[in-house]
Amino acid sequence: MPADAEITHALTELGAATLGESGARAMRARVHSVWPGARLAAPAFPVRCTPGDNLAIHVAVAEAEPGDALVVDVGDFRELGFWGEVLTTAAKARGLAGLVIDGGVRDTAEIQAHGFPVFSSMIALRGAGKRKSGSIRAPITCGGVPVEPGDWVVGDGDGVVVVPREAIADVINAGRVRAAKETAMFRALWEGRTTLELLDLDPSPIEDGSGGWSRP
């Protein structure tokens, strides 16, 4: 398997959309970047919180390895600011790569100023408690998909995907094949061909007020 730096480069270059069509697990569309241009490709450090509490996140920031991305399941009560500038500063100081959380965050301008990649399902002002149980380094579900230690998480402007650890090489290879096919398609489109031709689409179900379709 490629080294972590090679995996990071390959996954970042391919992007979430291509990977999501190449074997990666796409999170629900509600999980999206907090600031424009945020990009993330890193090993997942799974975290599970008790609903309404973020103590497990504080523990995870202290325990995760540099280069890890926290991937957090907050349960069904998402409308709290589980993450803000304090945790962003702590995570940056420890060399963490980013955060994916199916819940709320706050201090978004400060998060962007730090250049810290955060993907969340909402912005929420009111803070969470810090006393209840949770877990780290154990399988979770985030954004509707399972996440295990050793999986990789990739996020950008298109959304977030999870690449299972046992499928990293296969997903990267499939993504490269798809990217090469799309590059050839772009060239053909600039040369005057249409998506109807290239994708072998049947236009006949579409009503044409000028009198009907003639297939290109």
Beta strands, then each sheet from edge to edge (+ up, - down):
strand 1: 25-26
strand 2: 32-33
strand 3: 40-49
strand 4: 69-73
strand 5: 98-105
strand 6: 118-123
strand 7: 134-136
strand 8: 140-142
strand 9: 145-147
strand 10: 152-156
strand 11: 159-163
sheet 1: 1+ 11- 10+ 3- 4- 5- 6- 2+
sheet 2: 1+ 11- 10+ 3- 7+
sheet 3: 8+ 9-
end
